[in-house]
Amino acid sequence: MPDPAQLRDSTQIVMERDALAGLDAAVDERFMVTIAPVNEEYCRIVGSPAVIKDVTGFLARNGLAVD
């Protein structure tokens, strides 16, 4: 049975809302994801593992490192 933490990591990105500011519209338009607030500081980008991998690459090309 897969580890739930590993599945979560492959289907979401949690990052500071300020870091995503300015790119959130581009991410939402280019990729089939949901961007939802976690709290006042963080947001969550949720999608399929393949899409999350593509979003991670897009963010990296735009100067945002995702762990």
PyMOL commands that set and color helices and strands:
alter all, ss='L'
color gray80, all
select helices_A, chain A and resi 4-11+17-20+24-30+49-61
alter helices_A, ss='H'
color red, helices_A
select strands_A, chain A and resi 12-16+34-37+42-46
alter strands_A, ss='S'
color yellow, strands_A
deselect
rebuild
show_as cartoon
